[in-house]
Amino acid sequence: MNLEVIKFLILTTIILLLPVTIQEGYLLNVLVFVGIHTMLAVALNLLLGYAGQISLGQAGFFGLGAYLSGILTATHGLNPWLAIAIAATTVTLIAFIVGFPILKLKGHYLAMATLGLGIIIYIIFNEAVEITGGPSGLSGIPNLSLGSIKFDSDLKNYYLIWVITLICMGLSLNLVHSRIGRALRSIHDSEVAARVMGVNARLLKVQIFALSAGLSAIAGSLYAHTMTFIAPASFGFNFSVELVTMVIIGGLASVYGSLLGAALLTVLPEMLRAFQDYDIIVYGFLLIVMTMYMPGGLVKGGVTLFTALKVKLNKLRMGSAPNA
């Protein structure tokens, strides 16, 4: 069996058995958000880590998925699963159309363009009061259900979110290890060289941009049906920056790194609440230290640390061995 498959199966087993050790309550609710953030981080990592295209508007696509699904169900009474499909398809098409002009830009110009797109979407959420509820938010969004099972508790939401997140991770792993994944990495390393080798870089960048937006929209829809209430404040610029931080801290071009980055930056603020007014200072300090000493992210940093310890242990064994 492939080593990658074994690793994924071990991760799946751990995640599915984790609630057994946790009583239903606050911690389980936090882990639900870890799942949603993991899906968002994986989506952004496909674009930023593998294709090398930065986006500061990912929260906008997340919000579009949430609002489209919320409006279709709460206002128009549509089936939630159908609403999620419509929201994901609509956001993917919007991103595909918008992606052609935006992805002609590079570097900080691309970052500014995606930032502007995210701000426009955020303003629409606030100003279209009759449709979105404006700053007061949109309520009355129904929970998801599957047959007689209604996902209205933390435990049920945990399994719903994480099953979909694991599917998302599995498909992403399959993608990045395919021919398309190799083409994405070639664009990241040198777009000119990729074009010379016959890669349609422009179309592929737009496609991965649209895929990233579509996955973010699905995460947004799941967020809306889990919370049953959404407001524009959840989809602002700050959250886009937080998503970029999750990807960088976890490790660029690493699907498993996306999980670690999302878990750390979701759980850490909750753990730092004990510091009250100083939590943001401690939070910032920890991020600086991690960036300084693990610039490749948690996954690469962990591998480097493990390798260094292994070499050191081997040297100690050789030094302690009796002379012939």
N, C-alpha and C positions, 0 to 999 in steps of 0.2 A: 504494500500500500504506500502511496506517495506520502512523504514526510509532511507536506503542506496539508494534506487531508487529515493526517493524524493529529496535527496541531489544532486544526479547526474543530475536529471532533472532541478533543480534550476541552477546548474552550467552551464548546456548546454544552458539554456535560456539566462543567462547573457552573455555568450560568443557569442552567435549568434546575440544578440541585441547590443553588444558593438560597432560595426562599425557605428551604427546609431548616436552615440554621438561623433564620431571622423571623422573629414574630412580626405579624402584620402590623404596620404602623408607619411612623415617620421615616425610618431608614429605608423601608421598602419603597416609599413614595420617592425618596431621593434617587434610588436605583432606577425607578421608572424614567426620571429625567436624564439619568446617565445614558439610558438606552436611546432616548430621543436625540441627545447631544452627540452620541456616537454615530448615529445615522447621518447627522448634519456634518460631523467632522470627516467621515468617510467620503461623503459627497464632495466636500471642499478639497479634500486631499487628492482626489482624482484630478481635479482641475489645477490645484496649486502644486502639489507634491510631484505628480507624475507628468503633467503637461507643462508645468512652469508658468501658468497664467494666474496672476493674483486677482482676487475678487474681494472687494469690500462691500458688496451688496447682497451677500448671501442671506442675511436676515430678511431682506425684502422678499425673496422667493419663498422663504420659510413662512413669512406672514401672508403672502398671496395664497399659498396652499391652505393655511388655517382659515383665512377669511372666505375664500371661495367655498370650501367645504362647510364652514359655519353658516354662511348665508343660504346656501342651497338646502341645507337641512332645517335650520331654525326658522327661516323666513318662508321657504317654499315647500317644506315638507318632503324633500327628496330622500330616498334611501341613502343612509350614510356611506355605504360601500360604493354605491354609484357616484356619490358626490366626491369621494376621494379620487376615484378614477378620472372624473371630469376635471377636478382641480389639478391633478398631476399632469394630465394631457395638455390642458390649457397653459399651464406655467411652462411646460417643456416647449410648446410651440412659440410662446412669447419669447423665451430665452433664445430659441433657435433663430427667430427673426431679428431680435435685437443684437444677437451675437455677431452677425456679419459685419456691421459697422464698428461695433465696440472692439472686437478682437483684431481689428487692423492696427490698433494701438499697442504699444509695448511699455513695459516698465511702469514708472510712476504715472504716466498718462493713462494707462489701462486701469490702474488703481483708482485714479480720480474719476474716470468714466463710470466704473462700477459703483463707486461711492455715490456719485450723482444719481445713478439709477435707483439705488437703495433709498436715498433721501426722497426722491420723487414718489416712490411707492409708499413710503412712510407718511408723506404729506397727504396722499390720497386717503389713506386709512383714517387720518385725523379730520379731513375736511368733508369727506362724503358721509356726513352725519346720518342722512336718511337711509343709507345702505349699510354702512359699517357700524353705526352707533357713535362714531366720532371718538373723542377722548374717553367717553364713558364706557366704551366697549360694547361687545355683542354677547348677549346671554341667551340661555335657552337652547344651547347646542346639545343634542342628544348623545348619550353614550353609544358606543358601538355594540352590536349584538350579533351573535352567530347561532341561529336556531333559537333554542330556549336559553342559551347562555348570554347573559347581559354583562358587559365589562364595566361594572359599576363599583369595583373595589380595588384596592391597591394590588392585591395578589393577582387578580384577573388581568388588570392593566399591565402588571409586570410581565406576565407570560405573553400577552398580546404584543406589547412593544418589543420585547426581546426576540420573539420568534421572527417578527418582521425585520428587526435589526440584523439578526444573524443571517437571514436570507439576503439582505442587502450586502452584508460583509462577504458572504460566500460568492455572490455574483460579481462583486468588485474584485475579489481575489482571482476569480476565473478570468476576468477582463484584463487585469494587469499582468497576468502570466501568459496572455495570448499574444498573437501577432500585433493586435491593436495596442496592447500595453507596451510592447517594445517600440512601436511607432511613437507613442506618447513620450516615452523616455528619450527617444532620439530628438524630438521637438524640444524637450526640456534642455538637453545638452547643447544642441545647435540646430536651430530651425533651418538654416541655410544648408547644412549637411543633410538634414532629413529630406529636404526638397530635392537635393541632388540624387538621393537614393530612391526617389520616386514616391515619397510620402506626400499626399495631398494635405499639407500642414494646415492650410486655412480651413478646409472643410472639417478636418478632424478636431481642430480646436473648437469650432462652433458646435460640433456634435457632443464633445465632452462637456462643454459649457451648458448645453441644453440638458444633458443627462444629469449633471450636478444639480441644476435647478429643479429638475423633475423629482429627484430623490429628496431634495430639501422640501419640496411642496408636500410630498407624502408624509415627511416628518411633521410638517406644519399641520396637516389634516389630523394626524394622530394626536398631536398636542391639543388641538381644538376639541376633539371628541373625548379626550381624557380629562381636560380641565372643565369642559362645558361652558367656559367663558374665556373670551380673548379681548385684549385691549392693545392699542398701537404701541404702548410703552415696551411691550415684550419683543418688538421687531425693529428696534432702532439701530443706529450706527454702533452703539456700544456693544451690542450683541454680535454684530458682524466682526468687530475687532476681537471679541472673546473667542469666536469660532476660529479665526486665524491663529490665535494664541494656542488653542487646543491642538491644532494641527502641527504647529512648530514645536511645542513642548513634547508632544507625543512622538513626533518624528515625521519629517517629510518623506513622501513616497513609501509609506508603511501603513497598511490597513490596520494592523494590530496596534500601531502607534496611535492611530486615531482613537481607538478604544481607550488606551491608557491616558491620553491627553484629555479626552472628554471626562473620564472618571475622576482624574485628579482635579480638574478645574470646576467640576460640579460638586465634588465632596469637600474639597479644601475650604471653600467659603463657609460651608456649614460647620466645619470643625473649628474655624477661626472666630465664630460668633462669640466665643468665650472671652475674646480680647476686646469686645465691644467697639469703642471708637477707634481702636488701633488695629482692627482687623485688616483694613486695606493696606496699612503700612507693612504688616507682617506678610500679607499676600504678595505685595509687590517685591519685597525683599527675597522671598522664596523663589519667585519667578526669575529675578535677576541672577541669583546664585545658580539656578538650574541652567539658565541660558549660558552662563560663563563656563560651567564645568561639564555640561552635557549639551554642547551646541548642536549635536546631531539628533537630539531628542532622547526620550526615555528608552526606546528600543535599542538604538545604536549605542547609547551611553551604557546601557546595561550589558550589552554584548562586549563592549570594550573593557568594562570593569571586570567582567567574568574572565575574559582572556588574560588581562593583566594579573589577576589573582592566581589563575592557573599557572602562568609563567613563573610567578614568584614562588608558588608552592613547589614547582619542579626544581627551581634553583635551591630552595631550602633542603629538599630531599637529596639532591646531588651533593650539597655542602656537608650534610650530616652523614653521608655514606662513608663507611670505613675505607681507608686507603689500602690499595692492593699491595 
